[in-house]
C-alpha cells in the first residue's frame, strides 16, 4: 500500500523594517549560525547595520531571519550606496526562500531612498553566499581587498 504524505504547507513569512526591540532575537539567530556570543551597541557593532536600513523576517510569531544594512557614500566613485553588513536565517527555517525575500525587501528600500547600488563583501570561498548573491543579480565589483598580516 502506498504511503501518503500531507502536502507541505507554505510558511507564512512577513518581511518588515527592523525595530529596536528586534535586536535580541537577531542576536539569537546570529548565535545559532556562528556559534559566537556577539553583542552590539546602537550602531550594531560588531554585526554591523543601521536600524533604518535593516529588515527582519517574521514567521510563527518570531523573527526567523534578518538583513543588516547601512548607507554611505562610496569613496571609490562618490555615489550613494547601501552595504549589506550581515544576513542570516534561523537554521530551522532554511529552504523557505527567506533570504531571497529579505534581499528583495532591502533592494526595494534602497531604491526608495534613491541609492545607486548595493554592495556586499564576501569571502572568496563562501560557497553559500556567493551563489545566493549571484542569484539576486549581484555582480563582482571592481575593488579587490589587499591584506598585510602583521607579525607580533
Secondary structure, DSSP 8 states (H G I E B T S, - for coil): -------------EEEE--GGGHHHHHHHHHHHH-------TT-TTT---GGG-EEEEETTEEEEEEEEEEEE-TTT--EEEEEEEEEE-GGGTTSSHHHHHHHHHHHHHHHTT--EEEE---TT-TTHHHHHHHTT----S----------
